[in-house]
């Protein structure tokens, strides 16, 4: 297992739509292991393959620090098949440092995908797990939380990044 580098906005790979996994083999399972280790290493509750520069539709989540009822979830080719109830949820992202914004999400989703063992899985999720699933599935579609906030807030964030970069450069 290995801790991978997490790409940060505005890296171009974060904007790319990831491709379906055709065959679930050892290579995919190794990616899942590395992503899991990377997620835990950075104290995240979710990670998508695009965040570590991989273009496959793979996500891992573990929302147990917020909701101990749930453990590690790894999904290949995940998709939301139904959703209900609007909610505004304050979110951050490992790829968008120093950004915490209210995002419009659904409180409940129904998701399907494949397990790392290659089995089809389908389940309903509610609350933080549902929100984390939407956040990670956004990632593999090339969508960041910055794409879900107002243009004004996005510009403020960009300005903040520029300022930070200048300060770091001295
Ligand atoms: Zn994220």
Backbone and ligand atoms as CSV (ligand in chain L), in Angstrom:
chain,resi,resn,atom,element,x,y,z
A,1,UNK,N,N,0.848,-1.203,0.000
A,1,UNK,CA,C,0.000,0.000,0.000
A,1,UNK,C,C,0.880,1.248,0.000
A,2,UNK,N,N,0.314,2.312,-0.469
A,2,UNK,CA,C,1.101,3.540,-0.560
A,2,UNK,C,C,0.200,4.757,-0.381
A,3,UNK,N,N,0.753,5.772,0.254
A,3,UNK,CA,C,0.040,7.048,0.342
A,3,UNK,C,C,0.358,7.831,-0.924
A,4,UNK,N,N,-0.690,8.206,-1.651
A,4,UNK,CA,C,-0.514,8.900,-2.925
A,4,UNK,C,C,-0.617,10.410,-2.723
A,5,UNK,N,N,-0.120,11.138,-3.712
A,5,UNK,CA,C,-0.232,12.598,-3.648
A,5,UNK,C,C,-1.654,13.012,-4.040
A,6,UNK,N,N,-2.236,13.903,-3.261
A,6,UNK,CA,C,-3.586,14.401,-3.588
A,6,UNK,C,C,-3.456,15.677,-4.418
A,7,UNK,N,N,-4.026,15.642,-5.612
A,7,UNK,CA,C,-3.955,16.807,-6.499
A,7,UNK,C,C,-4.822,17.927,-5.945
A,8,UNK,N,N,-4.362,19.158,-6.161
A,8,UNK,CA,C,-5.083,20.319,-5.657
A,8,UNK,C,C,-5.596,21.176,-6.818
A,9,UNK,N,N,-6.734,21.820,-6.582
A,9,UNK,CA,C,-7.250,22.808,-7.521
A,9,UNK,C,C,-6.155,23.837,-7.796
A,10,UNK,N,N,-5.927,24.280,-9.020
A,10,UNK,CA,C,-6.676,24.022,-10.262
A,10,UNK,C,C,-6.040,22.954,-11.163
A,11,UNK,N,N,-5.569,21.841,-10.635
A,11,UNK,CA,C,-4.973,20.792,-11.456
A,11,UNK,C,C,-5.978,20.305,-12.520
A,12,UNK,N,N,-5.499,20.192,-13.763
A,12,UNK,CA,C,-6.387,19.869,-14.887
A,12,UNK,C,C,-7.054,18.503,-14.738
A,13,UNK,N,N,-6.361,17.545,-14.099
A,13,UNK,CA,C,-6.921,16.192,-13.973
A,13,UNK,C,C,-8.175,16.157,-13.101
A,14,UNK,N,N,-8.329,17.170,-12.241
A,14,UNK,CA,C,-9.521,17.218,-11.381
A,14,UNK,C,C,-10.777,17.578,-12.174
A,15,UNK,N,N,-10.585,18.130,-13.366
A,15,UNK,CA,C,-11.713,18.586,-14.186
A,15,UNK,C,C,-12.167,17.531,-15.197
A,16,UNK,N,N,-11.414,16.432,-15.254
A,16,UNK,CA,C,-11.712,15.391,-16.250
A,16,UNK,C,C,-12.771,14.415,-15.765
A,17,UNK,N,N,-13.653,14.011,-16.683
A,17,UNK,CA,C,-14.621,12.952,-16.378
A,17,UNK,C,C,-13.890,11.616,-16.423
A,18,UNK,N,N,-13.993,10.839,-15.366
A,18,UNK,CA,C,-13.303,9.548,-15.307
A,18,UNK,C,C,-14.042,8.510,-16.162
A,19,UNK,N,N,-13.305,7.445,-16.534
A,19,UNK,CA,C,-13.867,6.428,-17.429
A,19,UNK,C,C,-14.281,5.169,-16.643
A,20,UNK,N,N,-15.280,4.492,-17.174
A,20,UNK,CA,C,-15.790,3.258,-16.564
A,20,UNK,C,C,-14.667,2.224,-16.450
A,21,UNK,N,N,-14.678,1.483,-15.355
A,21,UNK,CA,C,-13.759,0.363,-15.204
A,21,UNK,C,C,-14.391,-0.836,-15.914
A,22,UNK,N,N,-13.645,-1.416,-16.862
A,22,UNK,CA,C,-14.188,-2.542,-17.642
A,22,UNK,C,C,-14.007,-3.857,-16.897
A,23,UNK,N,N,-12.824,-3.984,-16.285
A,23,UNK,CA,C,-12.518,-5.250,-15.622
A,23,UNK,C,C,-11.971,-4.968,-14.231
A,24,UNK,N,N,-12.573,-5.602,-13.230
A,24,UNK,CA,C,-12.113,-5.382,-11.859
A,24,UNK,C,C,-11.031,-6.416,-11.548
A,25,UNK,N,N,-9.782,-5.964,-11.635
A,25,UNK,CA,C,-8.652,-6.873,-11.447
A,25,UNK,C,C,-7.784,-6.410,-10.271
A,26,UNK,N,N,-6.650,-7.041,-10.111
A,26,UNK,CA,C,-5.748,-6.717,-9.005
A,26,UNK,C,C,-5.306,-5.255,-9.051
A,27,UNK,N,N,-5.153,-4.745,-10.262
A,27,UNK,CA,C,-4.712,-3.367,-10.425
A,27,UNK,C,C,-5.729,-2.378,-9.850
A,28,UNK,N,N,-7.009,-2.661,-10.090
A,28,UNK,CA,C,-8.076,-1.814,-9.549
A,28,UNK,C,C,-8.099,-1.935,-8.024
A,29,UNK,N,N,-7.938,-3.173,-7.546
A,29,UNK,CA,C,-7.944,-3.375,-6.095
A,29,UNK,C,C,-6.754,-2.702,-5.414
A,30,UNK,N,N,-5.617,-2.655,-6.118
A,30,UNK,CA,C,-4.449,-1.968,-5.561
A,30,UNK,C,C,-4.720,-0.461,-5.488
A,31,UNK,N,N,-5.363,0.062,-6.550
A,31,UNK,CA,C,-5.726,1.483,-6.547
A,31,UNK,C,C,-6.631,1.782,-5.345
A,32,UNK,N,N,-7.614,0.913,-5.106
A,32,UNK,CA,C,-8.541,1.101,-3.985
A,32,UNK,C,C,-7.790,1.081,-2.651
A,33,UNK,N,N,-6.841,0.152,-2.510
A,33,UNK,CA,C,-6.049,0.083,-1.268
A,33,UNK,C,C,-5.240,1.360,-1.061
A,34,UNK,N,N,-4.596,1.805,-2.125
A,34,UNK,CA,C,-3.777,3.018,-2.018
A,34,UNK,C,C,-4.644,4.249,-1.727
A,35,UNK,N,N,-5.804,4.305,-2.387
A,35,UNK,CA,C,-6.714,5.433,-2.147
A,35,UNK,C,C,-7.215,5.423,-0.706
A,36,UNK,N,N,-7.509,4.235,-0.193
A,36,UNK,CA,C,-7.985,4.115,1.189
A,36,UNK,C,C,-6.919,4.606,2.161
A,37,UNK,N,N,-5.678,4.162,1.922
A,37,UNK,CA,C,-4.591,4.584,2.801
A,37,UNK,C,C,-4.383,6.097,2.726
A,38,UNK,N,N,-4.493,6.627,1.507
A,38,UNK,CA,C,-4.318,8.067,1.295
A,38,UNK,C,C,-5.416,8.865,2.010
A,39,UNK,N,N,-6.654,8.348,1.919
A,39,UNK,CA,C,-7.787,9.010,2.578
A,39,UNK,C,C,-7.577,9.052,4.091
A,40,UNK,N,N,-7.203,7.912,4.683
A,40,UNK,CA,C,-6.996,7.868,6.134
A,40,UNK,C,C,-5.811,8.748,6.537
A,41,UNK,N,N,-4.768,8.733,5.725
A,41,UNK,CA,C,-3.572,9.514,6.023
A,41,UNK,C,C,-3.875,11.014,6.093
A,42,UNK,N,N,-4.847,11.457,5.265
A,42,UNK,CA,C,-5.150,12.896,5.271
A,42,UNK,C,C,-6.419,13.210,6.053
A,43,UNK,N,N,-6.894,12.229,6.851
A,43,UNK,CA,C,-8.086,12.420,7.679
A,43,UNK,C,C,-9.313,12.854,6.879
A,44,UNK,N,N,-9.432,12.346,5.652
A,44,UNK,CA,C,-10.602,12.640,4.833
A,44,UNK,C,C,-11.682,11.597,5.076
A,45,UNK,N,N,-12.923,11.910,4.691
A,45,UNK,CA,C,-13.998,10.931,4.800
A,45,UNK,C,C,-14.357,10.350,3.433
A,46,UNK,N,N,-13.630,10.801,2.391
A,46,UNK,CA,C,-13.874,10.265,1.061
A,46,UNK,C,C,-12.765,10.675,0.111
A,47,UNK,N,N,-12.586,9.876,-0.939
A,47,UNK,CA,C,-11.570,10.197,-1.936
A,47,UNK,C,C,-11.978,9.575,-3.274
A,48,UNK,N,N,-11.773,10.330,-4.344
A,48,UNK,CA,C,-12.074,9.830,-5.680
A,48,UNK,C,C,-10.759,9.653,-6.449
A,49,UNK,N,N,-10.759,8.706,-7.398
A,49,UNK,CA,C,-9.530,8.380,-8.127
A,49,UNK,C,C,-8.915,9.610,-8.798
A,50,UNK,N,N,-9.766,10.505,-9.322
A,50,UNK,CA,C,-9.237,11.683,-10.020
A,50,UNK,C,C,-8.383,12.543,-9.091
A,51,UNK,N,N,-8.653,12.478,-7.781
A,51,UNK,CA,C,-7.890,13.284,-6.827
A,51,UNK,C,C,-6.456,12.795,-6.653
A,52,UNK,N,N,-6.213,11.539,-7.049
A,52,UNK,CA,C,-4.839,11.040,-7.007
A,52,UNK,C,C,-4.298,10.845,-8.425
A,53,UNK,N,N,-4.951,11.508,-9.397
A,53,UNK,CA,C,-4.441,11.531,-10.769
A,53,UNK,C,C,-4.794,10.304,-11.588
A,54,UNK,N,N,-5.745,9.483,-11.097
A,54,UNK,CA,C,-6.147,8.296,-11.842
A,54,UNK,C,C,-7.492,8.573,-12.511
A,55,UNK,N,N,-7.663,8.082,-13.750
A,55,UNK,CA,C,-8.867,8.463,-14.495
A,55,UNK,C,C,-9.955,7.386,-14.476
A,56,UNK,N,N,-9.873,6.455,-13.519
A,56,UNK,CA,C,-10.906,5.424,-13.443
A,56,UNK,C,C,-12.020,5.816,-12.467
A,57,UNK,N,N,-13.228,5.296,-12.725
A,57,UNK,CA,C,-14.377,5.640,-11.875
A,57,UNK,C,C,-14.361,4.785,-10.605
A,58,UNK,N,N,-13.566,5.252,-9.645
A,58,UNK,CA,C,-13.404,4.548,-8.374
A,58,UNK,C,C,-13.481,5.574,-7.245
A,59,UNK,N,N,-14.250,5.241,-6.197
A,59,UNK,CA,C,-14.318,6.117,-5.023
A,59,UNK,C,C,-14.180,5.279,-3.746
A,60,UNK,N,N,-13.644,5.900,-2.701
A,60,UNK,CA,C,-13.639,5.268,-1.374
A,60,UNK,C,C,-14.209,6.278,-0.370
A,61,UNK,N,N,-14.891,5.766,0.639
A,61,UNK,CA,C,-15.471,6.639,1.661
A,61,UNK,C,C,-15.387,5.951,3.017
A,62,UNK,N,N,-15.235,6.750,4.050
A,62,UNK,CA,C,-15.405,6.250,5.406
A,62,UNK,C,C,-15.865,7.428,6.260
A,63,UNK,N,N,-17.168,7.493,6.470
A,63,UNK,CA,C,-17.733,8.632,7.203
A,63,UNK,C,C,-17.821,8.350,8.699
A,64,UNK,N,N,-17.199,7.264,9.159
A,64,UNK,CA,C,-17.341,6.884,10.585
A,64,UNK,C,C,-16.902,7.963,11.586
A,65,UNK,N,N,-15.943,8.864,11.236
A,65,UNK,CA,C,-15.657,9.935,12.206
A,65,UNK,C,C,-16.874,10.831,12.474
A,66,UNK,N,N,-17.811,10.890,11.514
A,66,UNK,CA,C,-19.005,11.728,11.669
A,66,UNK,C,C,-20.211,10.863,12.036
A,67,UNK,N,N,-20.326,9.711,11.388
A,67,UNK,CA,C,-21.429,8.803,11.652
A,67,UNK,C,C,-20.877,7.388,11.844
A,68,UNK,N,N,-20.686,6.984,13.116
A,68,UNK,CA,C,-20.013,5.707,13.405
A,68,UNK,C,C,-20.795,4.472,12.941
A,69,UNK,N,N,-22.022,4.670,12.443
A,69,UNK,CA,C,-22.801,3.536,11.957
A,69,UNK,C,C,-22.223,2.973,10.661
A,70,UNK,N,N,-21.416,3.799,9.969
A,70,UNK,CA,C,-20.893,3.376,8.670
A,70,UNK,C,C,-19.386,3.170,8.730
A,71,UNK,N,N,-18.905,2.241,7.915
A,71,UNK,CA,C,-17.472,1.987,7.832
A,71,UNK,C,C,-16.961,2.280,6.433
A,72,UNK,N,N,-15.909,1.568,6.063
A,72,UNK,CA,C,-15.285,1.791,4.765
A,72,UNK,C,C,-16.184,1.295,3.627
A,73,UNK,N,N,-16.345,2.149,2.626
A,73,UNK,CA,C,-17.103,1.794,1.420
A,73,UNK,C,C,-16.200,2.061,0.220
A,74,UNK,N,N,-16.030,1.071,-0.637
A,74,UNK,CA,C,-15.279,1.280,-1.884
A,74,UNK,C,C,-16.205,0.909,-3.031
A,75,UNK,N,N,-16.329,1.800,-4.005
A,75,UNK,CA,C,-17.246,1.554,-5.113
A,75,UNK,C,C,-16.568,1.813,-6.453
A,76,UNK,N,N,-16.853,0.915,-7.382
A,76,UNK,CA,C,-16.349,1.036,-8.748
A,76,UNK,C,C,-17.543,1.342,-9.648
A,77,UNK,N,N,-17.358,2.267,-10.569
A,77,UNK,CA,C,-18.441,2.697,-11.466
A,77,UNK,C,C,-19.717,3.084,-10.716
A,78,UNK,N,N,-19.612,3.887,-9.656
A,78,UNK,CA,C,-20.817,4.210,-8.889
A,78,UNK,C,C,-21.734,5.173,-9.647
A,79,UNK,N,N,-23.020,5.000,-9.456
A,79,UNK,CA,C,-23.966,5.972,-10.019
A,79,UNK,C,C,-25.153,6.138,-9.091
A,80,UNK,N,N,-25.670,7.367,-9.093
A,80,UNK,CA,C,-26.854,7.662,-8.291
A,80,UNK,C,C,-28.068,7.352,-9.135
A,81,UNK,N,N,-28.935,6.453,-8.641
A,81,UNK,CA,C,-30.091,6.098,-9.465
A,81,UNK,C,C,-31.363,6.803,-9.009
A,82,UNK,N,N,-31.388,7.272,-7.747
A,82,UNK,CA,C,-32.490,8.148,-7.341
A,82,UNK,C,C,-32.044,8.990,-6.161
A,83,UNK,N,N,-32.732,10.092,-5.952
A,83,UNK,CA,C,-32.352,11.008,-4.869
A,83,UNK,C,C,-33.584,11.762,-4.408
A,84,UNK,N,N,-33.572,12.159,-3.120
A,84,UNK,CA,C,-34.697,12.959,-2.632
A,84,UNK,C,C,-34.323,13.870,-1.464
A,85,UNK,N,N,-35.096,14.913,-1.310
A,85,UNK,CA,C,-34.975,15.919,-0.235
A,85,UNK,C,C,-33.732,16.776,-0.347
A,86,UNK,N,N,-33.970,18.063,-0.579
A,86,UNK,CA,C,-32.858,19.018,-0.676
A,86,UNK,C,C,-32.275,19.321,0.692
A,87,UNK,N,N,-30.972,19.548,0.701
A,87,UNK,CA,C,-30.312,19.962,1.933
A,87,UNK,C,C,-29.109,20.834,1.554
A,88,UNK,N,N,-28.841,21.864,2.362
A,88,UNK,CA,C,-27.617,22.654,2.198
A,88,UNK,C,C,-26.611,22.112,3.189
A,89,UNK,N,N,-25.467,21.717,2.690
A,89,UNK,CA,C,-24.488,21.077,3.572
A,89,UNK,C,C,-23.118,21.734,3.425
A,90,UNK,N,N,-22.521,22.098,4.563
A,90,UNK,CA,C,-21.205,22.738,4.519
A,90,UNK,C,C,-20.118,21.692,4.269
A,91,UNK,N,N,-19.355,21.893,3.190
A,91,UNK,CA,C,-18.373,20.902,2.778
A,91,UNK,C,C,-17.009,21.500,2.508
A,92,UNK,N,N,-16.011,20.690,2.779
A,92,UNK,CA,C,-14.656,20.984,2.356
A,92,UNK,C,C,-14.206,19.887,1.426
A,93,UNK,N,N,-12.989,20.020,0.911
A,93,UNK,CA,C,-12.484,19.013,-0.018
A,93,UNK,C,C,-10.963,18.984,0.084
A,94,UNK,N,N,-10.392,17.785,0.110
A,94,UNK,CA,C,-8.931,17.665,0.216
A,94,UNK,C,C,-8.229,18.312,-0.981
A,95,UNK,N,N,-8.932,18.412,-2.115
A,95,UNK,CA,C,-8.335,19.010,-3.315
A,95,UNK,C,C,-8.584,20.515,-3.410
A,96,UNK,N,N,-9.389,21.032,-2.488
A,96,UNK,CA,C,-9.700,22.473,-2.490
A,96,UNK,C,C,-9.411,23.004,-1.083
A,97,UNK,N,N,-8.126,23.177,-0.744
A,97,UNK,CA,C,-7.785,23.546,0.638
A,97,UNK,C,C,-8.358,24.898,1.050
A,98,UNK,N,N,-8.621,25.045,2.328
A,98,UNK,CA,C,-9.097,26.308,2.905
A,98,UNK,C,C,-10.398,26.793,2.279
A,99,UNK,N,N,-11.246,25.873,1.914
A,99,UNK,CA,C,-12.534,26.250,1.344
A,99,UNK,C,C,-13.608,25.444,2.068
A,100,UNK,N,N,-14.536,26.143,2.701
A,100,UNK,CA,C,-15.644,25.484,3.388
A,100,UNK,C,C,-16.905,26.225,2.963
A,101,UNK,N,N,-17.755,25.559,2.179
A,101,UNK,CA,C,-18.910,26.252,1.609
A,101,UNK,C,C,-20.165,25.397,1.712
A,102,UNK,N,N,-21.296,26.098,1.817
A,102,UNK,CA,C,-22.588,25.399,1.802
A,102,UNK,C,C,-22.885,24.943,0.372
A,103,UNK,N,N,-23.127,23.647,0.219
A,103,UNK,CA,C,-23.397,23.067,-1.095
A,103,UNK,C,C,-24.808,22.485,-1.092
A,104,UNK,N,N,-25.526,22.647,-2.221
A,104,UNK,CA,C,-26.862,22.057,-2.342
A,104,UNK,C,C,-26.725,20.569,-2.653
A,105,UNK,N,N,-27.257,19.741,-1.764
A,105,UNK,CA,C,-27.195,18.288,-1.945
A,105,UNK,C,C,-28.566,17.686,-1.730
A,106,UNK,N,N,-28.624,16.361,-1.864
A,106,UNK,CA,C,-29.835,15.617,-1.509
A,106,UNK,C,C,-29.557,14.862,-0.213
A,107,UNK,N,N,-30.576,14.792,0.624
A,107,UNK,CA,C,-30.417,14.127,1.920
A,107,UNK,C,C,-30.347,12.605,1.767
A,108,UNK,N,N,-31.063,12.090,0.763
A,108,UNK,CA,C,-31.105,10.642,0.558
A,108,UNK,C,C,-30.780,10.313,-0.893
A,109,UNK,N,N,-29.988,9.294,-1.088
A,109,UNK,CA,C,-29.706,8.823,-2.451
A,109,UNK,C,C,-29.770,7.295,-2.485
A,110,UNK,N,N,-29.996,6.807,-3.683
A,110,UNK,CA,C,-29.897,5.376,-3.924
A,110,UNK,C,C,-28.763,5.217,-4.936
A,111,UNK,N,N,-27.827,4.343,-4.617
A,111,UNK,CA,C,-26.602,4.245,-5.412
A,111,UNK,C,C,-26.396,2.815,-5.880
A,112,UNK,N,N,-25.830,2.692,-7.066
A,112,UNK,CA,C,-25.401,1.353,-7.450
A,112,UNK,C,C,-24.011,1.403,-8.048
A,113,UNK,N,N,-23.323,0.265,-8.014
A,113,UNK,CA,C,-21.957,0.194,-8.529
A,113,UNK,C,C,-21.459,-1.224,-8.388
A,114,UNK,N,N,-20.130,-1.363,-8.379
A,114,UNK,CA,C,-19.526,-2.685,-8.221
A,114,UNK,C,C,-18.629,-2.671,-6.994
A,115,UNK,N,N,-18.565,-3.789,-6.301
A,115,UNK,CA,C,-17.675,-3.906,-5.144
A,115,UNK,C,C,-16.268,-4.247,-5.642
A,116,UNK,N,N,-15.239,-4.079,-4.775
A,116,UNK,CA,C,-13.877,-4.443,-5.188
A,116,UNK,C,C,-13.758,-5.924,-5.565
A,117,UNK,N,N,-14.703,-6.758,-5.088
A,117,UNK,CA,C,-14.679,-8.181,-5.443
A,117,UNK,C,C,-15.391,-8.439,-6.772
A,118,UNK,N,N,-15.917,-7.372,-7.362
A,118,UNK,CA,C,-16.556,-7.517,-8.664
A,118,UNK,C,C,-18.036,-7.861,-8.601
A,119,UNK,N,N,-18.629,-7.662,-7.420
A,119,UNK,CA,C,-20.063,-7.944,-7.281
A,119,UNK,C,C,-20.873,-6.665,-7.459
A,120,UNK,N,N,-22.031,-6.776,-8.138
A,120,UNK,CA,C,-22.904,-5.600,-8.220
A,120,UNK,C,C,-23.463,-5.275,-6.839
A,121,UNK,N,N,-23.459,-3.980,-6.483
A,121,UNK,CA,C,-24.029,-3.576,-5.203
A,121,UNK,C,C,-25.010,-2.437,-5.432
A,122,UNK,N,N,-26.024,-2.385,-4.590
A,122,UNK,CA,C,-27.018,-1.317,-4.683
A,122,UNK,C,C,-27.514,-1.049,-3.274
A,123,UNK,N,N,-27.554,0.224,-2.876
A,123,UNK,CA,C,-28.023,0.523,-1.517
A,123,UNK,C,C,-28.522,1.960,-1.408
A,124,UNK,N,N,-29.327,2.186,-0.376
A,124,UNK,CA,C,-29.797,3.524,-0.078
A,124,UNK,C,C,-28.905,4.134,0.988
A,125,UNK,N,N,-28.688,5.436,0.915
A,125,UNK,CA,C,-27.878,6.111,1.930
A,125,UNK,C,C,-28.562,7.400,2.311
A,126,UNK,N,N,-28.337,7.803,3.563
A,126,UNK,CA,C,-28.983,9.008,4.067
A,126,UNK,C,C,-27.967,9.807,4.870
A,127,UNK,N,N,-28.151,11.129,4.911
A,127,UNK,CA,C,-27.284,11.970,5.737
A,127,UNK,C,C,-25.879,12.062,5.195
A,128,UNK,N,N,-24.899,12.010,6.105
A,128,UNK,CA,C,-23.517,12.267,5.711
A,128,UNK,C,C,-23.012,11.268,4.667
A,129,UNK,N,N,-23.446,9.999,4.756
A,129,UNK,CA,C,-23.008,9.032,3.749
A,129,UNK,C,C,-23.557,9.400,2.368
A,130,UNK,N,N,-24.824,9.811,2.324
A,130,UNK,CA,C,-25.438,10.217,1.053
A,130,UNK,C,C,-24.702,11.430,0.473
A,131,UNK,N,N,-24.359,12.369,1.351
A,131,UNK,CA,C,-23.687,13.594,0.906
A,131,UNK,C,C,-22.266,13.289,0.416
A,132,UNK,N,N,-21.564,12.435,1.170
A,132,UNK,CA,C,-20.202,12.067,0.767
A,132,UNK,C,C,-20.224,11.336,-0.579
A,133,UNK,N,N,-21.226,10.487,-0.786
A,133,UNK,CA,C,-21.344,9.783,-2.070
A,133,UNK,C,C,-21.531,10.788,-3.215
A,134,UNK,N,N,-22.376,11.799,-2.994
A,134,UNK,CA,C,-22.603,12.800,-4.039
A,134,UNK,C,C,-21.323,13.581,-4.322
A,135,UNK,N,N,-20.580,13.906,-3.252
A,135,UNK,CA,C,-19.332,14.662,-3.393
A,135,UNK,C,C,-18.302,13.865,-4.210
A,136,UNK,N,N,-18.169,12.564,-3.886
A,136,UNK,CA,C,-17.157,11.752,-4.579
A,136,UNK,C,C,-17.577,11.425,-6.016
A,137,UNK,N,N,-18.875,11.197,-6.221
A,137,UNK,CA,C,-19.343,10.924,-7.588
A,137,UNK,C,C,-19.209,12.190,-8.440
A,138,UNK,N,N,-19.396,13.349,-7.826
A,138,UNK,CA,C,-19.099,14.610,-8.520
A,138,UNK,C,C,-17.646,14.601,-9.009
A,139,UNK,N,N,-16.732,14.209,-8.130
A,139,UNK,CA,C,-15.305,14.197,-8.488
A,139,UNK,C,C,-15.041,13.385,-9.755
A,140,UNK,N,N,-15.610,12.161,-9.817
A,140,UNK,CA,C,-15.304,11.335,-10.992
A,140,UNK,C,C,-16.026,11.838,-12.245
A,141,UNK,N,N,-16.921,12.815,-12.063
A,141,UNK,CA,C,-17.519,13.493,-13.213
A,141,UNK,C,C,-16.820,14.818,-13.506
A,142,UNK,N,N,-15.702,15.065,-12.810
A,142,UNK,CA,C,-14.927,16.288,-13.039
A,142,UNK,C,C,-15.512,17.526,-12.381
A,143,UNK,N,N,-16.369,17.323,-11.366
A,143,UNK,CA,C,-17.040,18.452,-10.700
A,143,UNK,C,C,-16.475,18.641,-9.289
A,144,UNK,N,N,-16.094,19.873,-8.975
A,144,UNK,CA,C,-15.578,20.204,-7.645
A,144,UNK,C,C,-16.611,21.047,-6.893
A,145,UNK,N,N,-16.440,21.155,-5.561
A,145,UNK,CA,C,-17.376,21.999,-4.804
A,145,UNK,C,C,-17.364,23.430,-5.346
A,146,UNK,N,N,-16.228,23.856,-5.903
A,146,UNK,CA,C,-16.139,25.216,-6.477
A,146,UNK,C,C,-17.100,25.396,-7.653
A,147,UNK,N,N,-17.440,24.287,-8.313
A,147,UNK,CA,C,-18.384,24.362,-9.432
A,147,UNK,C,C,-19.820,24.456,-8.941
A,148,UNK,N,N,-20.017,24.251,-7.653
A,148,UNK,CA,C,-21.371,24.249,-7.100
A,148,UNK,C,C,-21.648,25.464,-6.209
A,149,UNK,N,N,-20.730,26.439,-6.230
A,149,UNK,CA,C,-20.969,27.669,-5.477
A,149,UNK,C,C,-21.103,28.827,-6.459
A,150,UNK,N,N,-21.467,29.998,-5.971
A,150,UNK,CA,C,-21.685,31.131,-6.865
A,150,UNK,C,C,-20.362,31.600,-7.478
A,151,UNK,N,N,-20.455,32.251,-8.622
A,151,UNK,CA,C,-19.271,32.787,-9.286
A,151,UNK,C,C,-18.524,33.761,-8.390
A,152,UNK,N,N,-19.279,34.505,-7.604
A,152,UNK,CA,C,-18.672,35.484,-6.699
A,152,UNK,C,C,-17.797,34.772,-5.658
A,153,UNK,N,N,-18.360,33.733,-5.047
A,153,UNK,CA,C,-17.614,32.983,-4.028
A,153,UNK,C,C,-16.397,32.289,-4.642
A,154,UNK,N,N,-16.585,31.796,-5.880
A,154,UNK,CA,C,-15.480,31.126,-6.588
A,154,UNK,C,C,-14.330,32.111,-6.811
A,155,UNK,N,N,-14.679,33.331,-7.221
A,155,UNK,CA,C,-13.652,34.349,-7.453
A,155,UNK,C,C,-12.943,34.720,-6.161
A,156,UNK,N,N,-13.711,34.803,-5.076
A,156,UNK,CA,C,-13.101,35.111,-3.769
A,156,UNK,C,C,-12.087,34.036,-3.399
A,157,UNK,N,N,-12.451,32.784,-3.678
A,157,UNK,CA,C,-11.537,31.682,-3.369
A,157,UNK,C,C,-10.277,31.777,-4.227
A,158,UNK,N,N,-10.466,32.073,-5.511
A,158,UNK,CA,C,-9.304,32.204,-6.411
A,158,UNK,C,C,-8.371,33.311,-5.938
A,159,UNK,N,N,-8.961,34.427,-5.498
A,159,UNK,CA,C,-8.158,35.549,-4.994
A,159,UNK,C,C,-7.360,35.124,-3.759
A,160,UNK,N,N,-8.058,34.376,-2.884
A,160,UNK,CA,C,-7.423,33.904,-1.660
A,160,UNK,C,C,-6.212,33.007,-2.002
A,161,UNK,N,N,-6.398,32.121,-2.997
A,161,UNK,CA,C,-5.317,31.230,-3.433
A,161,UNK,C,C,-4.130,32.018,-3.958
A,162,UNK,N,N,-4.439,33.025,-4.794
A,162,UNK,CA,C,-3.386,33.864,-5.391
A,162,UNK,C,C,-2.576,34.551,-4.303
A,163,UNK,N,N,-3.316,35.096,-3.315
A,163,UNK,CA,C,-2.673,35.811,-2.216
A,163,UNK,C,C,-1.756,34.871,-1.431
A,164,UNK,N,N,-2.278,33.673,-1.173
A,164,UNK,CA,C,-1.525,32.681,-0.430
A,164,UNK,C,C,-0.231,32.303,-1.177
A,165,UNK,N,N,-0.372,32.133,-2.499
A,165,UNK,CA,C,0.769,31.753,-3.334
A,165,UNK,C,C,1.843,32.839,-3.283
A,166,UNK,N,N,1.380,34.101,-3.370
A,166,UNK,CA,C,2.307,35.228,-3.318
A,166,UNK,C,C,3.064,35.243,-1.996
A,167,UNK,N,N,2.312,35.022,-0.909
A,167,UNK,CA,C,2.921,35.027,0.426
A,167,UNK,C,C,3.976,33.924,0.550
A,168,UNK,N,N,3.621,32.755,-0.039
A,168,UNK,CA,C,4.563,31.622,0.024
A,168,UNK,C,C,5.823,31.906,-0.777
A,169,UNK,N,N,5.641,32.638,-1.890
A,169,UNK,CA,C,6.792,32.976,-2.726
A,169,UNK,C,C,7.636,34.076,-2.086
A,170,UNK,N,N,6.999,34.788,-1.131
A,170,UNK,CA,C,7.684,35.848,-0.409
A,170,UNK,C,C,7.724,37.116,-1.184
L,1,ZN,ZN,ZN,-13.479,16.396,-2.640
